Amino acid sequence: MAVVIAIDAGTTGVRSLAVDEKGAVAGWSYREFPQYFPQPGWVEHDPFEIWDAVQATLTELRATLDDQGQTVAAIGITDQRETVVVWDRVTGKPLHRAIVWQDRRTAERCDELRAAGHEPLVRQRTGLVLDPYFSATKLEWLFSAGGVAPGPDVAFGTVDAWVLWNLTGGAAHTTDPSNASRTMLYDIVANAWSDELCELFGVPAGCLPEVRASSGRFGTTADGTPVSGIAGDQQAALFGQACFDPGTAKNTYGTGSFVLMNVGETCPEPVEGLLTTVAWTLADGSTSYALEGAIFVTGAAVQWLRDGLGLIASADDIEALAATVPDTEGVFVVPAFTGLGSPWWDPYARGTIVGLTRGTGRAHLARSVLEAMAYQTRDVVEAMSSAAGKTLTGLRADGGASANDLLLQFQADLLGVPVSRPKVQETTAMGAAYLAGLAEGVWSSPAEVASHWQLDAEFTPAMPKAVAEAKHAAWQRALARSRAWTRET
């Protein structure tokens, strides 16, 4: 039986996962890699450490597959999107540490560009907002303060392009529209790099990767395995959740959380507080678009409880600890560690804890962190439903924290709609595998992919609506106190 391998190069680690023809997981391997914080608000990765994690997980997974007598039909790649990697085409060596999507070093530059009146152009061409989250100002910084000299040998890419370059031995410097649309350099209506935006940000067009359909052959590895699918992690999760019809939506609870709603093949006008993004482009040239709400910190707050405060030994411990108290007793954690994303877009917000009393303990903080994931998701869903003119009827949940029943029940209570969790929760990797497998004939169509989606659990609202509304109103008060904290006035 042939399998498809998905390489999921996330923010804190790499997972390589094998999917068989029936959409079942046939094996996986995972490695974390280090995070670097050279200054407050700065977040970096070593690109070689990402590649080392890719190699280690592929080697381990392939050994498992060989023992099972399985062959590999294709490889797909999904990644953390806006993170910027620059390297030398000749030597293959990075020219700087990767600047991660969470990094806020270009917040003031974004303010300058906004004050100069450039945001309407950015919104119209890219569907994005002027925020340091995206790649363009990070790349501009590398070509100035970062000390990277522009030249014909400089290659830029999001992490997918860096992984593909190495997988193909430097033969392919390529990305797909879902990743390109997150750089703030790509015209999502024309589906092409924008010369106008490259000039605005001082980015030489020659460093940009070629853009090809998300499902299609990008190159081959040294042993001849085709690399045939690429998508940004959140778009891959939308695909893996089989959200192929306009109006269907998912939330991925990962390091951050990302709500995406499929809005069809017509690119909508920019929506206040939300992003418009390319969901994917298939081999037939059809492009689907999505509205997105990006929440910067959710699972990363659980890591903070574990690594920063030592309140839990592992991330899996948070649900049991949180469940030891019936509620937070008025404690709210606003995890704006790197600012706030949708629908606020406030890079100057910072993490806040309010409502502390002498009776507050570890469990209240743990529960507050979990509930913050759900509160932030509701904020995004409300903005998205208003913009799309559609009332959400259900939400599909995935990502690491979706295994947490307490979280998904509270999410259903806050939203007032069912929240569904699939049997396979690693839908980001599944989406990348499906895109690659479609290109190589492992699956015949998106409809066949959809037939493999299976429900694990559905959570229906149980909290009285008045209670849910009161809790959300209190959250809004807490969130207001985190806003603009580092802005000098």
C-alpha positions in Angstrom: 0.0 0.0 0.0 1.3 3.4 -1.0 1.3 6.2 1.6 1.7 10.0 1.4 4.1 11.7 3.8 3.2 15.2 5.1 6.0 17.4 6.6 4.4 19.8 9.0 7.1 22.4 9.9 5.4 24.3 12.7 6.4 27.0 15.1 7.9 24.8 17.8 8.6 21.6 16.1 8.4 19.4 13.0 6.0 16.5 12.5 6.3 14.0 9.6 3.1 12.0 9.2 2.2 9.2 6.8 -1.4 8.9 5.5 -2.7 5.8 3.7 -5.1 5.6 0.9 -8.1 5.4 3.3 -7.1 8.6 5.1 -5.7 6.8 8.1 -2.5 7.7 9.9 0.1 5.0 9.1 2.9 6.5 11.3 4.5 9.7 12.5 7.6 11.2 14.1 8.1 14.5 15.9 11.0 16.7 17.0 10.9 20.1 18.7 13.5 22.7 17.9 14.7 25.7 19.9 13.2 29.2 20.1 15.4 32.3 20.3 14.3 35.6 21.9 17.2 38.0 21.4 15.2 41.0 22.6 11.7 41.6 24.0 9.1 41.0 21.3 11.7 39.3 19.0 11.3 35.7 18.0 13.8 33.7 15.9 14.6 30.2 14.6 17.8 28.7 13.3 16.8 27.4 9.7 19.4 24.6 10.0 17.7 23.4 13.2 14.3 23.3 11.3 15.9 21.3 8.5 17.6 19.0 11.0 14.2 18.3 12.6 12.8 17.6 9.1 15.6 15.1 8.4 15.3 13.4 11.7 11.6 12.9 11.5 11.7 11.7 7.9 14.4 9.2 8.7 12.5 7.8 11.7 9.2 7.7 9.8 10.7 6.0 6.7 12.3 3.3 8.8 8.8 2.6 10.3 7.2 2.5 6.8 10.0 0.2 5.5 9.4 -2.2 8.3 5.7 -2.3 7.4 6.6 -2.8 3.7 4.9 0.4 2.6 6.1 2.7 -0.2 5.8 6.4 -0.4 3.8 7.9 -3.3 4.4 11.5 -2.6 5.5 14.2 0.0 3.5 17.2 1.0 4.7 20.2 3.0 2.9 22.5 5.3 4.4 25.2 7.4 4.2 28.2 9.8 3.7 30.6 6.9 4.8 34.2 7.5 8.2 33.3 9.0 11.1 34.6 6.9 14.1 32.6 5.8 16.9 34.1 3.6 19.7 31.9 2.3 22.6 31.9 -0.2 21.6 30.0 -3.4 25.3 28.9 -3.9 26.2 27.7 -0.5 22.7 26.9 0.8 23.5 28.6 4.1 21.1 30.9 5.9 22.1 34.5 5.9 20.3 35.3 9.2 18.2 33.5 11.7 14.6 33.0 10.5 12.4 35.8 11.8 9.2 34.1 13.1 5.7 35.2 12.5 5.3 36.1 16.2 8.1 38.6 16.0 7.1 42.3 16.6 10.4 44.2 15.8 8.8 46.0 12.8 5.8 47.4 14.7 7.0 51.0 14.4 7.8 50.5 10.7 4.2 49.4 10.1 3.0 52.5 12.0 5.1 54.6 9.6 3.7 53.0 6.5 0.2 53.3 7.8 0.7 57.0 8.7 2.1 57.5 5.1 -1.2 56.2 3.7 -0.1 52.8 2.4 -2.5 50.5 4.2 -5.4 50.8 1.6 -3.0 49.6 -1.1 -1.8 46.7 1.1 -5.4 45.8 2.0 -6.6 45.9 -1.6 -3.7 43.9 -3.1 -3.1 41.4 -0.3 -6.2 41.1 1.9 -3.8 41.7 4.9 -3.2 44.5 7.3 -0.1 46.5 8.0 1.2 44.4 10.9 4.6 43.0 11.8 3.0 39.5 11.7 3.5 39.3 7.9 6.7 38.8 6.0 7.3 42.0 4.0 8.5 44.3 6.8 10.6 41.4 8.3 12.3 41.0 4.9 12.7 44.8 4.6 14.4 44.8 8.0 16.8 42.0 7.0 17.8 44.0 3.9 18.6 47.0 6.1 19.1 46.7 9.9 19.6 42.9 9.6 22.7 43.4 7.5 21.7 41.1 4.6 23.1 42.5 1.3 20.7 42.2 -1.7 22.2 40.3 -4.6 21.5 37.6 -7.2 22.5 34.8 -4.8 20.0 35.8 -2.1 16.9 33.6 -1.9 13.9 34.3 0.3 11.2 32.0 1.3 8.7 31.1 3.9 9.6 27.8 5.7 7.9 25.6 3.1 10.3 27.0 0.4 13.3 26.4 2.7 12.3 22.8 3.3 11.5 22.2 -0.4 14.9 23.7 -1.4 16.7 21.3 0.8 14.5 18.3 0.0 15.3 18.8 -3.7 19.0 19.5 -3.3 18.6 23.2 -4.3 16.7 22.3 -7.5 13.4 24.0 -6.5 13.0 27.5 -5.2 9.2 27.5 -5.1 6.2 28.1 -3.0 2.4 28.0 -3.4 -0.2 30.8 -3.4 -1.4 30.1 0.1 2.0 30.8 1.5 2.8 33.6 -1.0 -0.5 35.3 0.1 0.9 35.7 3.6 4.0 37.7 2.7 2.3 41.0 1.9 4.1 41.0 -1.4 1.6 38.9 -3.4 -1.5 40.2 -5.3 -4.2 37.7 -4.3 -6.5 38.9 -7.1 -4.0 38.6 -9.9 -2.3 35.6 -8.2 1.2 37.0 -8.8 4.0 38.8 -7.0 3.3 42.6 -6.9 6.0 44.8 -8.3 4.3 47.7 -6.6 4.6 46.1 -3.2 8.1 44.9 -3.7 9.1 48.5 -4.5 7.2 49.7 -1.4 9.1 47.4 0.9 12.4 47.5 -0.9 12.4 43.8 -1.8 14.3 42.8 -4.9 11.9 40.6 -7.0 14.8 38.3 -7.9 14.9 36.8 -4.4 11.3 35.6 -4.5 10.4 32.0 -5.1 8.3 30.8 -8.1 4.7 30.3 -7.2 2.9 27.1 -8.4 -0.4 25.5 -7.6 -0.8 24.0 -4.1 -1.4 20.6 -5.6 1.1 19.6 -8.3 4.6 18.4 -8.6 7.2 20.8 -7.2 10.3 18.6 -7.6 11.7 15.3 -6.4 13.9 14.1 -3.5 17.3 12.4 -4.0 15.6 9.0 -4.1 13.0 10.2 -6.7 10.0 10.7 -4.4 7.8 13.5 -5.8 7.1 16.5 -3.6 3.6 17.4 -4.9 1.7 19.5 -2.3 2.4 22.7 -0.4 0.1 24.8 1.7 0.3 27.1 4.7 -0.6 25.4 7.9 -4.0 27.0 8.4 -5.1 26.6 4.8 -3.9 23.0 4.9 -6.0 22.4 8.0 -9.0 23.9 6.2 -8.4 21.4 3.4 -7.8 18.5 5.9 -11.1 19.3 7.6 -12.8 19.0 4.2 -14.2 22.5 4.4 -14.6 22.7 0.6 -18.0 24.4 0.5 -18.4 28.2 1.0 -19.4 29.0 4.6 -17.8 26.0 6.2 -15.2 26.9 8.9 -12.6 25.4 11.2 -10.4 26.5 14.1 -6.9 25.1 14.6 -5.8 25.3 18.3 -2.0 25.3 18.0 0.7 27.7 19.2 -1.8 30.3 18.1 -5.3 29.7 16.9 -6.6 30.4 13.5 -10.2 30.5 12.4 -10.8 30.1 8.6 -14.0 30.2 6.6 -14.1 29.1 3.0 -15.7 31.9 1.0 -15.5 30.3 -2.5 -13.6 31.1 -5.7 -14.3 34.9 -5.8 -11.9 37.0 -3.9 -13.9 39.2 -1.5 -13.3 42.8 -0.7 -11.1 43.5 2.5 -13.1 43.0 5.7 -12.3 45.2 8.8 -10.5 43.2 11.5 -10.1 40.1 9.4 -7.7 38.8 6.7 -8.5 37.6 3.2 -6.2 34.8 2.1 -5.8 32.3 -0.7 -6.9 29.0 0.7 -5.4 26.8 -2.1 -5.0 26.5 -5.9 -5.6 23.1 -7.4 -4.0 21.6 -10.4 -7.0 22.7 -12.7 -6.1 26.3 -11.8 -9.2 26.9 -9.6 -8.4 29.1 -6.6 -10.4 29.1 -3.3 -10.3 32.0 -0.9 -10.9 32.2 2.9 -11.6 34.8 5.5 -9.2 34.3 8.4 -9.0 35.4 12.0 -5.5 35.0 13.4 -5.1 34.7 17.2 -1.4 34.9 18.1 -1.2 33.1 21.4 -3.2 30.2 22.6 -1.2 27.0 23.0 1.9 29.1 23.5 0.3 30.3 26.8 0.1 26.6 27.9 3.8 26.3 27.2 4.3 29.5 29.3 2.5 27.8 32.2 4.8 24.8 31.7 8.2 26.4 30.9 7.9 30.0 32.3 6.0 29.4 35.5 6.4 25.7 36.1 2.8 25.2 37.0 2.5 22.0 35.0 5.0 19.3 34.0 3.6 18.8 30.5 1.1 20.6 28.3 -1.2 17.6 28.6 -1.6 18.3 32.3 -3.5 21.5 31.9 -7.0 20.0 31.5 -6.8 17.9 34.6 -5.5 20.8 36.7 -8.1 23.2 35.2 -10.9 20.8 35.9 -10.2 20.8 39.7 -12.1 24.2 39.9 -15.6 24.8 38.6 -14.7 28.2 37.2 -11.9 30.9 37.3 -13.6 32.9 40.1 -13.3 36.0 38.0 -9.6 35.6 37.0 -8.8 36.3 33.3 -5.6 35.8 31.5 -5.2 37.8 28.3 -2.2 36.1 26.6 -1.2 39.1 24.4 2.5 38.1 24.8 3.2 39.3 21.3 0.4 41.7 20.8 -3.2 41.0 19.7 -4.2 39.7 16.3 -7.8 39.5 14.9 -10.0 41.4 15.2 -8.0 44.0 17.2 -4.6 44.1 15.4 -2.8 45.8 18.3 1.0 45.0 18.3 1.4 47.1 21.5 -0.9 45.0 23.6 0.8 42.8 26.2 -0.2 39.9 28.4 -2.4 40.7 31.4 -3.8 38.9 34.4 -6.8 40.5 36.2 -9.1 39.5 38.9 -6.5 37.9 41.2 -7.5 37.4 44.9 -5.7 35.7 47.8 -7.7 32.6 46.9 -6.4 32.3 43.4 -4.3 29.2 42.8 -2.6 27.2 40.0 -5.9 25.7 38.8 -7.6 29.1 38.3 -4.7 30.3 36.2 -4.7 27.0 34.2 -8.5 27.3 33.6 -8.1 31.0 32.7 -5.5 30.2 30.0 -7.8 27.5 28.5 -10.8 29.8 28.6 -8.8 32.6 26.9 -8.5 30.4 23.8 -12.3 30.2 23.6 -12.9 33.8 24.3 -10.5 34.9 21.6 -12.1 32.5 19.1 -15.5 33.9 19.8 -14.2 37.5 19.2 -13.0 36.3 15.8 -16.1 34.3 14.9 -18.4 37.2 15.7 -16.4 39.5 13.4 -16.3 36.8 10.7 -20.0 36.0 10.8 -20.8 39.8 10.6 -18.5 40.2 7.6 -19.7 37.2 5.7 -23.4 37.9 6.5 -23.8 34.3 7.7 -24.5 32.9 11.1 -22.1 30.2 12.1 -23.9 26.9 12.4 -21.0 24.8 13.6 -17.2 24.8 14.0 -14.7 22.0 13.2 -11.8 22.0 15.6 -8.3 20.6 15.3 -4.7 21.1 16.5 -3.1 19.9 19.7 -5.4 21.6 22.1 -8.5 20.2 20.4 -7.9 17.0 22.4 -9.0 19.0 25.4 -12.7 18.2 26.1 -13.0 21.0 28.7 -11.9 23.6 26.1 -14.2 22.4 23.3 -17.2 22.3 25.7 -16.5 25.8 26.8 -16.0 26.9 23.2 -19.4 25.4 22.2 -21.0 27.2 25.2 -19.5 30.5 24.2 -20.4 30.2 20.5 -23.8 28.7 21.1 -23.2 26.1 18.2 -21.8 22.6 18.1 -18.1 22.1 17.9 -16.9 19.0 16.1 -13.6 17.2 16.5 -12.4 14.7 13.9 -10.9 11.3 14.7 -7.6 12.5 13.1 -6.8 15.8 14.8 -3.6 16.5 12.9 -5.6 18.0 10.1 -2.8 20.4 9.1 -0.6 17.5 8.1 -3.6 15.7 6.6 -4.4 18.6 4.3 -0.8 18.7 3.0 -0.9 14.9 2.4 -4.2 15.2 0.6 -2.9 18.0 -1.7 0.1 15.9 -2.6 -1.9 12.7 -3.0 -4.4 14.4 -5.3 -1.5 15.5 -7.6 -0.2 11.9 -7.8 -3.5 10.1 -8.2 -3.7 8.6 -4.7 -7.1 10.3 -4.3 -9.2 11.2 -7.3 -11.0 14.4 -6.1 -11.8 16.6 -3.1 -15.1 14.7 -2.8 -13.1 11.5 -2.1 -11.0 13.3 0.4 -14.2 14.5 2.2 -15.4 10.9 2.4 -12.5 10.1 4.7 -13.4 12.7 7.3 -14.7 11.0 10.5 -16.3 12.5 13.6 -14.6 11.7 17.0 -16.8 13.9 19.3 -19.3 16.7 19.0 -19.8 19.2 21.8 -23.1 21.0 22.1 -23.9 24.1 24.1 -24.9 23.4 27.7 -24.3 26.8 29.4 -27.3 29.2 29.7 -26.9 31.9 27.1 -27.1 34.7 29.7 -24.2 33.2 31.6 -22.1 32.9 28.5 -22.8 36.5 27.6 -21.9 37.7 31.0 -18.6 35.8 31.0 -17.8 37.2 27.5 -18.5 40.7 28.6 -16.2 40.3 31.6 -13.5 39.0 29.2 -13.9 42.1 27.1 -13.2 44.3 30.1 -10.1 42.3 30.8 -8.9 42.5 27.2 -9.3 46.3 27.2 -6.7 46.5 30.0 -4.1 44.8 27.8 -4.5 47.1 24.9 -1.8 49.5 23.8 0.3 48.7 26.9 3.7 49.4 25.3 2.7 52.3 23.1 4.3 55.5 24.3 1.8 58.4 24.5 
